[in-house]
Amino acid sequence: MNSTTYLTTEELSGRIKYDQRTIRERLKDSVLLEGTHYIRPFGGRKILYLWERIEADMGLASSQGGTVGIPMANGGVCHG
C-alpha cells in the first residue's frame, strides 16, 4: 500500500526548519509546486504538503552538483 504523509504548513515548518511565512511566501510555487509537492483538498483554500515528495526532492540540488533547472508544468525540470 502506498502511504502518503500530509502536512500542514506548521508541521512542514517543524520538519524542514523553515519559518511558516518563508514556506508560504518564498518556497510555495517556486520550489514547492502544486500537484507535485502540495495539494488543495476538495478544491479548497487549505494546503496540505506531501512529505515524501518534498523529502525526496530536497536533496536533488545537492546531488546534482547545484545545477539549476526551470520547473515545467508537468512536474519535470528543464536543464537548459
Rosetta blueprint (number, residue, H / E / L):
1 M L
2 N L
3 S L
4 T L
5 T L
6 Y E
7 L E
8 T L
9 T H
10 E H
11 E H
12 L H
13 S H
14 G H
15 R H
16 I H
17 K L
18 Y L
19 D L
20 Q H
21 R H
22 T H
23 I H
24 R H
25 E H
26 R H
27 L H
28 K E
29 D L
30 S L
31 V L
32 L E
33 L L
34 E E
35 G L
36 T L
37 H L
38 Y E
39 I E
40 R L
41 P H
42 F H
43 G H
44 G L
45 R L
46 K L
47 I L
48 L E
49 Y E
50 L E
51 W H
52 E H
53 R H
54 I H
55 E H
56 A H
57 D H
58 M H
59 G L
60 L H
61 A H
62 S H
63 S H
64 Q L
65 G L
66 G L
67 T L
68 V L
69 G L
70 I E
71 P E
72 M L
73 A L
74 N L
75 G L
76 G L
77 V E
78 C E
79 H L
80 G L
